[in-house]
Amino acid sequence: MSSTELMLYGIPNCDTVKKARAWLAAQGVAVTFHDFKKQGVPEAALDGWIAAVGWEALVNRSGTTWRKLDDATRTAVTDAASARALMVAQASVIKRPVVQWPDGSVSVGFSPKRFAQTLG
């Protein structure tokens, strides 16, 4: 990835990902999309996201995937290592979209105001 490229990670049929992609397109922002379902979770990038925003921000505890996990799996997520293992195994548990901004920063979720601020 070049330093001027915006990478958006997620699942194409996720409503929040759709909103983020549509908003970015309306602003004329070029985006490279990484589809978790087709391309998997990029483990090196995941490590960077955990370092940047923390594993707690990445695990979507209110999503359908989380709710469908058995109690033992949910209670086993107690630290970065256990959360990372779950996110690699179950990409849908990652809160979306994850955006790697051209300046190297990372954000999770979609907010038009935050996106506009980050783009400057």
SVG drawing of the C-alpha trace seen along z (x, -y; Angstrom):
<svg xmlns="http://www.w3.org/2000/svg" viewBox="-27 -20 31 43">
<polyline fill="none" stroke="black" stroke-width="0.4" points="0.0,0.0 1.4,-3.4 1.3,-6.2 -1.4,-8.1 -3.8,-5.2 -6.9,-4.9 -7.6,-1.2 -11.1,-0.3 -11.6,3.1 -14.9,4.9 -17.7,6.9 -19.4,5.6 -23.0,6.3 -22.5,4.6 -24.7,1.5 -22.1,-0.5 -19.5,0.4 -21.9,-0.5 -22.5,-3.9 -18.8,-4.6 -18.0,-3.6 -20.8,-5.8 -19.7,-8.7 -16.1,-8.4 -17.2,-8.1 -19.4,-11.2 -16.3,-13.1 -14.3,-11.9 -11.9,-9.9 -10.1,-6.9 -10.5,-3.8 -9.0,-0.4 -11.4,2.1 -10.3,5.3 -13.1,7.8 -12.8,10.0 -15.0,12.7 -13.0,13.1 -9.5,12.1 -9.5,12.9 -8.2,10.8 -4.7,9.5 -2.9,10.6 0.0,8.1 -2.6,5.2 -4.7,6.7 -1.6,6.4 -1.3,2.8 -5.0,2.1 -4.8,3.7 -1.7,1.5 -3.4,-1.6 -7.0,-1.4 -6.9,1.5 -8.6,4.9 -11.7,3.7 -12.5,1.2 -12.2,3.9 -14.4,6.6 -18.0,5.9 -19.8,7.2 -23.2,6.0 -23.1,7.7 -24.9,10.8 -21.7,12.8 -20.7,12.1 -24.2,13.0 -24.1,16.3 -20.9,17.4 -21.2,19.8 -20.6,18.5 -17.3,20.2 -15.9,18.6 -17.2,15.1 -15.8,15.4 -12.4,16.6 -11.9,13.2 -10.0,11.4 -6.9,9.9 -5.3,8.9 -4.1,12.4 -7.5,14.1 -9.3,11.3 -6.8,11.5 -7.3,15.3 -11.1,14.8 -10.9,12.0 -8.7,14.1 -11.1,17.1 -14.3,15.1 -13.7,12.0 -17.4,10.9 -16.8,10.2 -14.6,7.2 -16.4,3.9 -16.6,2.4 -15.3,0.6 -11.7,0.5 -10.0,-2.3 -6.2,-2.7 -5.9,-6.4 -3.2,-7.8 -1.5,-9.4 -1.2,-6.0 -3.9,-6.4 -6.6,-3.8 -10.3,-4.2 -13.1,-1.8 -16.7,-2.4 -18.2,-5.1 -18.9,-8.7 -19.2,-11.3 -17.9,-14.0 -14.8,-12.0 -14.2,-11.0 -14.3,-14.6 -12.0,-15.7 -9.5,-12.9 -9.5,-13.8 -8.9,-17.4"/>
</svg>
